[in-house]
Amino acid sequence: MNTIPTGSIGALHEEPFSTTTDHHKQQLDAGALFVLKSKGSWWHSGYHLTTSIVAPSLLSLPFAFASLGWITGVLSLVIGALVTFYSYNLISLVLEHHAKLGHRHLRFRDMAYDILGPGWSRYYVGPIQFLVCYGSVVGLCLLGGQCLKAIYVLWNPNGTMKLYEFVIIFGVLMLILAQIPSFHSLRHINLISLILCLLYSACATAASIYIGNSSKGPHKNYSLSSNDETRIFGIFNAMAIIATTYGNGIIPEIQATLAPPIKGKMFKGLCVCYTVITVTFFSVAVSGYWAFGNESAGLILSNFIDHDGNPLVPKWFIMMINIFTILQLSAVAVVYLQPTNEILERTFADPTSSEFSARNVIPRVISRSISVIIAITIAAMLPFFGDINAMIGAFGFLPLDFVLPVVFYNLTFKPSKHRPLFWLNWSIAVIFSAVGVIAAVAAVRQISLDAKTYKLFANV
């Protein structure tokens, strides 16, 4: 973080009559100039939102249902959709309000600086957002390697290649995609990503229904654990999975890609996104849990192969789902690289030189490549990173997506204490802060349970 008050940075994107000081700040901010270009339409924001939320993590929803049961599972999924749509719309309204005043915020930490103060921006919101986004990149790279390995094992069961080798192969693709210069440049990739998530969700739903109706499928058992401790922590873990699946963490950065005037555009983008969410989340969760019950795996694709390694649907079908998933994973990962790219650009780029001058291209390629290589190394070394990511999600996604939006809204618009809106917002903040703490405890417990199996570069 620099020491310039960032609340006014980006004012030129919205107001043509900004002051000379605002103009000077904008000129100094290479991250805003080169990465967070404000050129997009509301359709583009819909693509970005969908890619950042509707990711392969939705394939874990049947597993979450296995700890919640039918009624609580469906109810949790509905509540998650309603609360996040509401929270994301609130944060968009706050951003629109500040843009109207001539202080367009382009980053989460900009909002925190103006609304909560520089300490919250520098020591909480900024670091938490970075950990969440970069942790997501590491987790997605690991999942990409696991999907590649699944295809390999399917066609060559006796093969000798290890998981870390597939993570490295996926990393090569990420090294290429990481060089795409700006968030706005991802709009076409994210449209393809939207189509891909619809495709693999439809395939996963169809496979679950097929297996559930066949004699090869497992016996359907929807009972919950009889052990009180296991059941309680399972519920907390499942709630964290659902909350994290709806997580975003980069709403201001996505709204920053919109061309002015921005009023109302983000709401339309959210409507596009949540239409896709409704189609994908509920179809995969319900069909997967119906087919496999409490045997639903952490990733529903694992249920498509029985305990003896025999596919329950045609091999080509499993390979097709994995290919769709891998391709979309790469798009999701590069979206969550954008906050890192913005920081790197801000640190190493010269805003007075052309975006594609040698002065800026060389440090851009080097810094982004190093960033991806570090993420790939962590993913390859720590194939149990999913446990760590669950803790990061509890400390990060829940505050950023459920708590801070309603706090920002109440502090910005100051609704009367006599209005239900005031108490609704503070209730959401308190409830989901508690959920975040409980989810973090559950994540730490899971890490302690799995610690004995941890091994660097393990072939899991």
Salt bridges, closest charged atoms under 4 A:
GLU14 OE1 - ARG104 NH1 3.97
ASP29 OD2 - ARG107 NH2 2.58
ASP110 OD2 - ARG107 NE 3.16
ASP114 OD2 - HIS105 NE2 2.95
ASP228 OD1 - ARG231 NH2 2.70
GLU229 OE2 - ARG445 NE 3.39
GLU342 OE2 - ARG107 NH1 2.71
GLU342 OE1 - ARG109 NH2 2.93
GLU342 OE2 - ARG346 NH1 3.87
GLU345 OE2 - ARG364 NH2 2.65
GLU345 OE1 - ARG368 NH2 3.44
GLU355 OE1 - LYS37 NZ 2.64
